[in-house]
């Protein structure tokens, strides 16, 4: 089975019913969805940002969390030292470095809606899945 690495932007777009949802679901059907083990904490962080910006309520966040946890993700560990090197070399936050490390370690392309992460991943020759 083919594998791709999905980031938080993809998982949240699906869980929140964003306009890209149907395309993302079609693109990932029958594919193993890999993501760093840190994904759960990153989703929690993103939801807390939405609280601060008054975009969602606590009850809505709980529903979104449940939807995210129902997505069949395979959580994988990544090399933390290599992730630090990637963060340093690419001037990235740790969460983004974990995504790139996951792609490199698993030799899998990245699916993201995050333009900055997409550009930075290119610096490390990570192949990309393009949302059309």
C-alpha positions as CSV (number, residue, x, y, z in Angstrom):
1,X,0.0,0.0,0.0
2,X,1.2,3.5,-0.9
3,X,2.0,5.8,2.0
4,X,1.9,9.6,2.4
5,X,2.6,11.9,5.3
6,X,-0.3,14.2,6.2
7,X,0.1,17.3,8.4
8,X,-2.2,19.1,10.7
9,X,-3.6,21.4,8.0
10,X,-4.9,18.4,6.2
11,X,-6.4,16.7,9.2
12,X,-8.1,19.8,10.4
13,X,-9.4,20.7,7.0
14,X,-11.1,17.3,6.9
15,X,-12.4,17.5,10.5
16,X,-13.6,21.1,10.1
17,X,-15.3,20.4,6.7
18,X,-13.2,23.0,4.9
19,X,-13.7,23.4,1.1
20,X,-10.7,21.1,0.4
21,X,-12.2,18.2,2.4
22,X,-13.7,16.2,-0.6
23,X,-10.5,16.5,-2.6
24,X,-8.4,15.4,0.4
25,X,-10.6,12.4,1.1
26,X,-10.4,11.3,-2.5
27,X,-6.6,11.8,-2.6
28,X,-6.1,9.7,0.5
29,X,-8.5,6.8,-0.2
30,X,-6.7,3.5,-0.1
31,X,-3.5,5.2,1.1
32,X,-1.6,4.6,4.4
33,X,-1.7,8.0,6.2
34,X,1.5,8.5,8.2
35,X,2.1,11.3,10.6
36,X,4.6,12.0,13.4
37,X,3.5,10.9,16.9
38,X,3.4,14.6,17.8
39,X,0.3,15.2,15.6
40,X,-2.1,14.9,18.6
41,X,-0.4,17.6,20.5
42,X,-0.2,19.8,17.4
43,X,-4.0,19.4,16.8
44,X,-4.5,20.4,20.5
45,X,-2.3,23.4,19.9
46,X,-4.2,24.4,16.8
47,X,-7.5,24.1,18.6
48,X,-6.3,26.3,21.4
49,X,-5.3,28.9,18.9
50,X,-8.9,28.8,17.5
51,X,-10.2,29.4,21.1
52,X,-8.0,32.4,21.5
53,X,-9.2,33.8,18.1
54,X,-12.8,33.0,19.1
55,X,-13.2,30.8,16.0
56,X,-14.6,27.9,17.9
57,X,-16.2,27.0,21.3
58,X,-15.0,24.3,23.6
59,X,-17.8,22.0,22.6
60,X,-17.0,22.5,18.9
61,X,-13.3,21.8,19.6
62,X,-14.3,18.5,21.4
63,X,-16.3,17.5,18.3
64,X,-13.4,18.4,16.0
65,X,-11.0,16.5,18.2
66,X,-13.2,13.4,18.0
67,X,-13.3,13.6,14.2
68,X,-9.5,14.0,14.0
69,X,-9.1,10.9,16.2
70,X,-11.4,8.9,13.9
71,X,-9.1,9.6,10.9
72,X,-7.1,6.4,10.4
73,X,-3.6,7.8,11.0
74,X,-0.5,5.8,11.6
75,X,1.4,7.6,14.3
76,X,5.2,7.1,13.8
77,X,8.2,8.2,15.8
78,X,10.8,10.3,14.2
79,X,14.5,10.8,15.0
80,X,14.5,13.8,17.4
81,X,18.1,14.7,16.7
82,X,17.6,14.7,12.9
83,X,14.4,16.8,13.5
84,X,16.4,19.4,15.4
85,X,18.9,19.5,12.6
86,X,16.1,20.0,10.1
87,X,14.6,22.7,12.3
88,X,17.9,24.5,12.5
89,X,18.8,24.1,8.8
90,X,15.4,25.1,7.5
91,X,14.6,27.7,10.2
92,X,11.5,25.8,11.1
93,X,9.3,25.1,14.1
94,X,9.7,21.6,15.6
95,X,6.3,20.4,14.5
96,X,7.2,21.2,10.8
97,X,10.6,19.6,11.2
98,X,8.9,16.4,12.5
99,X,6.8,16.3,9.3
100,X,9.8,16.7,7.1
101,X,11.8,14.1,9.1
102,X,8.8,11.7,8.8
103,X,8.8,12.1,5.0
104,X,12.5,11.5,4.8
105,X,12.6,8.6,7.2
106,X,9.6,6.8,5.6
107,X,10.5,7.9,2.0
108,X,6.9,9.2,1.6
109,X,5.6,12.3,0.0
110,X,4.0,15.1,2.1
111,X,0.4,16.2,1.8
112,X,-0.1,19.7,3.3
113,X,-2.2,22.8,2.7
114,X,0.5,24.9,4.5
115,X,2.4,26.9,1.8
116,X,5.3,27.7,4.1
117,X,5.8,24.0,5.1
118,X,5.5,23.0,1.4
119,X,8.3,25.4,0.4
120,X,10.5,24.4,3.3
121,X,10.0,20.7,2.6
122,X,11.3,21.4,-0.9
123,X,14.6,22.5,0.6
124,X,15.0,18.9,1.8
125,X,13.9,17.3,-1.5
126,X,10.7,16.0,0.0
127,X,8.2,15.1,-2.7
128,X,4.8,16.7,-2.5
129,X,1.2,15.5,-3.1
130,X,-0.5,18.4,-4.8
131,X,-4.1,19.2,-3.9
132,X,-5.8,19.9,-7.3
